[in-house]
Amino acid sequence: MKKLAYLRKKEHVVESDYSITKVWNGTLKVLAKLKWTIVKKDKRTYEIETITNSGFLSYPSKLFIKIWVVDKKTTRIKVNVETPVTTITSVVDFGRIDDRIELFFEALSIYLKKKKK
């Protein structure tokens, strides 16, 4: 087992003007397109646990995605990210959590906008 210095964590919440069904289906499509591994998914609670690909001198991140209804036309998406970091990888890995969150939300936004047409 690799010795970890710590677990870097971050949370990001976004509201979307799409139904929960569209956001859920879009999230699954986007994760497949990004080639991130889905570890668990529960359509009943609209929760997904996924693992990103690792990068050069960095470990993969775990994303915990939770989707819920705000009202008829608004859905909230919360992403919690955890990345194990060692003292060696901490400098190289700095900012990758933000990049991975941004990549996910950008890909989801593009997917949902295409499906709106």
C-alpha positions as CSV (number, residue, x, y, z in Angstrom):
1,M,0.0,0.0,0.0
2,K,1.3,3.5,-0.9
3,K,1.9,5.9,1.9
4,L,-0.2,9.0,1.5
5,A,0.6,12.4,2.8
6,Y,-3.0,13.4,2.8
7,L,-6.3,13.4,0.9
8,R,-7.0,16.6,-1.0
9,K,-10.8,17.4,-1.1
10,K,-13.0,19.9,-2.9
11,E,-16.7,20.4,-3.3
12,H,-18.5,22.3,-6.1
13,V,-22.3,22.9,-6.6
14,V,-24.0,24.0,-9.8
15,E,-27.6,24.6,-10.7
16,S,-28.9,23.6,-14.1
17,D,-32.0,24.6,-16.1
18,Y,-32.7,21.0,-17.1
19,S,-34.8,18.2,-15.6
20,I,-33.2,15.7,-13.3
21,T,-33.7,13.0,-15.9
22,K,-31.8,14.9,-18.6
23,V,-29.0,15.8,-16.1
24,W,-28.8,12.2,-14.9
25,N,-28.7,10.7,-18.4
26,G,-26.2,13.4,-19.5
27,T,-24.0,12.7,-16.5
28,L,-23.8,9.0,-17.5
29,K,-23.0,9.9,-21.1
30,V,-20.3,12.4,-20.1
31,L,-18.6,10.0,-17.7
32,A,-18.5,7.4,-20.4
33,K,-17.1,9.9,-22.9
34,L,-14.4,11.0,-20.4
35,K,-13.6,7.3,-19.9
36,W,-14.0,7.7,-16.1
37,T,-14.9,4.5,-14.3
38,I,-18.3,4.4,-12.6
39,V,-17.9,2.5,-9.3
40,K,-21.4,3.0,-8.1
41,K,-24.6,4.5,-9.4
42,D,-28.0,4.7,-7.8
43,K,-30.8,6.1,-9.9
44,R,-33.2,6.0,-6.9
45,T,-31.0,8.6,-5.1
46,Y,-29.3,10.1,-8.2
47,E,-25.9,9.5,-6.8
48,I,-22.8,8.3,-8.7
49,E,-19.3,7.5,-7.6
50,T,-16.7,7.6,-10.3
51,I,-12.9,7.5,-10.6
52,T,-10.9,9.6,-13.1
53,N,-7.9,8.5,-15.0
54,S,-4.6,9.1,-13.4
55,G,-2.2,11.6,-14.8
56,F,1.6,12.0,-15.0
57,L,2.8,11.8,-11.4
58,S,-0.8,12.1,-10.1
59,Y,-3.3,9.7,-8.7
60,P,-6.8,9.4,-10.0
61,S,-9.5,11.3,-8.2
62,K,-12.8,10.0,-6.8
63,L,-15.8,12.0,-7.7
64,F,-19.0,11.7,-5.7
65,I,-21.9,13.2,-7.8
66,K,-25.3,14.0,-6.2
67,I,-28.1,15.3,-8.3
68,W,-31.5,16.6,-7.0
69,V,-34.5,18.6,-8.0
70,V,-34.8,22.2,-6.9
71,D,-38.0,22.8,-8.8
72,K,-39.7,21.7,-12.0
73,K,-37.1,23.3,-14.3
74,T,-34.0,23.4,-12.0
75,T,-31.7,20.7,-11.0
76,R,-28.7,21.0,-8.5
77,I,-25.5,19.0,-9.1
78,K,-23.0,18.6,-6.3
79,V,-19.6,17.1,-6.9
80,N,-17.3,16.2,-4.1
81,V,-13.8,15.2,-5.2
82,E,-11.0,13.4,-3.3
83,T,-7.5,12.9,-4.6
84,P,-4.8,11.1,-2.6
85,V,-1.6,13.2,-2.6
86,T,1.9,12.4,-1.4
87,T,4.6,14.9,-0.6
88,I,6.1,14.2,-4.0
89,T,3.0,14.4,-6.1
90,S,1.4,17.4,-4.2
91,V,3.2,20.0,-6.3
92,V,2.6,18.3,-9.6
93,D,-1.0,17.5,-8.7
94,F,-1.8,21.1,-7.6
95,G,-4.9,22.3,-9.4
96,R,-5.9,18.9,-10.9
97,I,-9.0,18.7,-8.8
98,D,-10.2,22.0,-10.2
99,D,-9.3,20.9,-13.7
100,R,-11.3,17.6,-13.3
101,I,-14.3,19.4,-11.9
102,E,-14.2,22.0,-14.7
103,L,-13.8,19.2,-17.3
104,F,-16.9,17.4,-16.0
105,F,-19.1,20.4,-15.8
106,E,-18.0,21.7,-19.2
107,A,-18.6,18.4,-20.9
108,L,-22.0,18.1,-19.2
109,S,-23.0,21.6,-20.2
110,I,-22.0,21.0,-23.9
111,Y,-24.0,17.7,-23.8
112,L,-27.1,19.3,-22.4
113,K,-27.0,22.2,-24.8
114,K,-26.8,19.8,-27.8
115,K,-29.7,17.8,-26.5
116,K,-31.8,21.0,-26.0
117,K,-32.0,21.6,-29.8
